[in-house]
Amino acid sequence: MAEPRASESAPAARTVNCPRCGGPSRYAPDNPSRPFCSERCRSHDLGAWASEAYRIGATAEPPPEDDLPN
């Protein structure tokens, strides 16, 4: 019996949009920068996190009635 070829046993790689530039990116083990399209986009995104460019907005809520001083 013949061995299955790699293309027959491995599922097809998906193509996703790069979170940084929006370009196509191969989401497969042969792309070490996945989900990014390149090391450049991956590094640029990491730098944005390190410089706190990504933030989640929040509103200040008043303290519960129980915690207010008398």
Secondary structure, 3 states (H helix, E strand, C coil): CCCCCHHHHCCCCEEEECCCCCCEEEECCCCCCCCCCCHHHHHHHHHHHHCCCCCCCCCCCCCCHHHCCC
